[in-house]
Amino acid sequence: MLLTGNGPSKKGQWSFSSGGDQRIRGKDGYKYEGEGENVADVARMGRLHILEVQRLIRFMPKVVIALVPGWAVGGGHSLHVVCDLTLASKEHAVFKQTDQMWHRSTLDMALHTLPR
């Protein structure tokens, strides 16, 4: 499976993912208006939580390759890390973990998958 970004932007720039929308992030995670507590309710909304997406990628029986043509920042950085392989543009790919900017730990599921 190939995981890619969407682009180019109106400015002609490419990215893989810049992570979650910080405008809807609360102190204890992302807040989705009208979201039910039930997993089935979330699935009906057509949205998965990022940790669930990471878990699904990690345990998928197929090889998952992240194609990174530009920025992979924050959640986008964590997303490419859980993939089996990352192919990145030598000229344009930028990798950055932003958790420290938000005073959060980087010990999420994605970083636990890095080789020791």
Buried (B, 14 or more C-beta within 10 A) or exposed (E): EEBBBEBEEEEEEBBBBBBBEEEEEEEEEBEEEEEEEEEEEBEEEEEBBBEEBBBEBBEEEEEBBBBBBBBBBBBBBBBBBBBBEBBBEEEEBBBEBBBEEEEEEEEBBBBEBEEE
